[in-house]
Amino acid sequence: MISPSIGRVVWFTPAVHGDPRHDVKQPLAALVAYVWNDRLINLATFNQNGVPLGGMTSVPLLQDDDTKPEGGYFASWMPYQVDQAKKYSQAKKYPA
């Protein structure tokens, strides 16, 4: 599990019935603005053109192998962040 912190970048998948201009094939970029806990955050989101969309509150943050909600409205870590967390975890288990 990756603990969220203010200023971290995550992917945001809006609700399916949200803004019809959103390309549902790709998530949106978002910054963590507030951390409720490891699985619930507030976000500052951006559309595909980099224009701020505004704040999203109480967004579920998927962790590890959580199932993606079919209706959207969730945040997730980028694959690179997940890979880095795994490498760090392995390095802590087996120090050089």
Buried (B, 14 or more C-beta within 10 A) or exposed (E): EBEBEEEBEBBBBBEEEBEEEBEEEEBBBBBBBBBEEEBBBBBBBBBEEEEEBEEBEEBBBBBEEEEEEEEBBBBBBBEEBBEEBEEEEEEEEEEE
